Amino acid sequence: MNMQAILKQAQSIQKDMLKEQEKIHATIFEGESSLVKVKINGKKEVIEVEIDKSSSMDADDLEALQDMIMIAMNDAMKKVDKMTNDKMGKFANGMPGLF
C-alpha cells in the first residue's frame, strides 16, 4: 500500500470518527437514583437536574438546589476534560478531539 492510500484511508477514518462524535454529542443521556434524575448531552454537559418533588423542600429552594447541582457537575466534568486533554493529548499526535 502506498503512502497516499494510507493517508486517504486515515482521512476517511477521521471523517467517520467525527460523524460518530457528532451523533454522540447530540444524544441525551439520563441517569437516575431514588430522588434525582440528571440529563446530560454527549458532550458531558448537564442540561437538566430534577429532584423528586415529593421531597419536603420548598419549590423555590428545590429549583435553586437543582441549578446549583447542575453548575457543580458541569464544572467538575470540565476539570476532568481538561486533565484528560492535558495528560492524554500528547498521545493523540494531531488527531484533535480524540480525548
ABEGO torsion letter per residue (X at the ends): XBAAAAAAAAAAAAAAAAAAAAAAAABBBBBBBAABBBBBBAAGBBABBBBBAABABBAAAAAAAAAAAAAAAAAAAAAAAAAAAAAAAAAAGGBBGAX
